[in-house]
Structure formats: structure tokens, C-alpha cells
């Protein structure tokens, strides 16, 4: 019997903290979502969760965070918790061992543990499980990572900040959108467009392009809802640009990392517009790489349709650290 269970797993966002109790490997119970603003620190939120399910003490935990992990001090952008110390949090919770991962590090490690029912294929042929895989996720920001499988069957994730790579327009219309945004921001990254807030920026740029006055800026959720319901042509144009731009970024990652293991799309935006996305120009733009079209036609793309995929990734990371002594 493995005495390191139960283990605490968590996926922390800017708005909500998702907690669950892992009773055995990849088996979870008592999953709860807590608003971050209701708690002073991550430790307070974790204590409140454990108390709510009748657990007094736990020794092992794995936590995904939407920020790069470098050193002891964690900076939480767009979070009421701002900054905190990994060591202090470990002491406050009385943990013997805790793993903190970037959320896309965790999402990459989750990919091999997702079942077919949680992966919606969008073109391409069968993925080669021994080849690199690319992970992209537009949400509050734009996460990027890659995943490599060793011949012995173990995995290594490579988290990155690819969302901050420079946006590359591919036609005159997108050049005009870039010019509008560049007047406001010196560096125009893919994240400026391909994210939840990016939908608003595309909307604003399209209105400027079409000389349309904005009386009230719609929220990202309102933009997608009006586009899906065909209530607003500007919202539809916005969502069309979003899908094409995501196709460009996905194909850039595919050719840079040789992702014949597939491209996997997570984050909060695409699963909410799944049917629209499947029927959009995403796949056409993904394959539009001139001489490398045949190369890209073979690479499958999958949309991750799982409520808590990061739990699987942090579980794999913590179990690997406990039993093999390294962080994958």
C-alpha cells in the first residue's frame, strides 16, 4: 500500500482555485472550486478546502499555477494573491513534499492520460505517440508547452512562454489589425489577440477597420455568444480572426517542434465554441504553410474536452518525483 495517499491536487487560476483529493493514482474525490478572492492566501484556501472535506492533515500535494515557476517567490498576475513563497506555503500546510508547476507544464503532462472521449480531433491523420506533442491554450492568457516521450515510456514536458512570441499577420487585413494594436502596445504578441481579452482587442480593431462606432464594449463571453447565435457580424468577424490566428500559431509550433504527436488545444475559450471552431478556417490556416502544406496536413489537432485536465498532469509530476526522484 502506498502511504503517500491521499494527496492534495490543485489547479489555481486567476479567479478560481480548483482542489481535489487524490485517493490513488489518477482517482479523485471531493473536487471543489473556490473563489480566490474569498481567501487571503493559497494556504488559507487549501486549509479551507481540507477542512470542508474533514481532512486535518496531508503530507503530499501538487499544484498548478498560471505563472512561470522560477525560484521560491511566485508572482501571480491577475490574482488577488499577488506574490507568495513556496517554502512558506509548504510550512503553513505542513507538507512533507509539494510540487508547484506552471499550468501548461501540468496540461502537457496530462495529455497521455486523457482518454479518446476527452479529445476532439480537428483534421490530420493518426498521431505518432513517440513524436513530440505541442500544447496551446487560449484563456485569460495564452499558454504554450511541448511534450516529449522517452523510449522507456516516460514523459518530459517543456513549458514555454510562446504566447508572448511576436504576432505574425499573414494577409493585409491582419496587417491592419496589427497596426491598430501596435499604436497601443510596442510589442504585439500572439496573446494580445489569441486569448479571452484578445477577443475584445480584435473586436475593437475590426470596428476601427470598418469605421464602426463602439457604444459599449462587449465582454469576451458576449462576443462569443453573439457570434455563435449569429446576432452580430462584427462578433462573427472577430471570432473568425481569432480561429485563423490560432491556426497560424499552432502551425508555427508544429513546424518548430516537429509535433507529429499532435497539437493539443486547451484553455477556456475553444471548448466553449467547439462547433464554430471545427467549422472555422482554423484547419485551413494551420495547413497554409506553402511548401510545407503536405507536412502539416498529416499532423492531427485535438481539442481537449476535460473539466480538470491539470489534475492528471500534476498527479503524474508528483508521483514521478516521489517514486523516481525527478520532476518530469
Secondary structure, 3 states (H helix, E strand, C coil): CCCCCCEEEEEECCCEEEEEEEEECCEEEEEEEEEHHHCCCHHHHHHHHHHHCCCCCCCEEEEEECCCCCCCEEECCCCCCCEEEHHHHHHHHCCCEEEEEEHHHHHHHHHHHCCHHHEEECCCCCCCCCCCEEEEEECCCEEEEEEEECCCCCEEEEEECHHHCECCCCCHHHHHHHHHHHCCCCCCEHHHHCCHHHHHHHHHHHHHHCCCCCCCCCCHHHHHHHHHCCCCHHHHHHHHHHHHHHHHHHHHHHHHHCCCCCEEEECCCHHHHHHHHHCCCHHHHHHCCHHHHHHHHCCCEEEECCCCHHHHHHHHHHHHHHHHCCCC
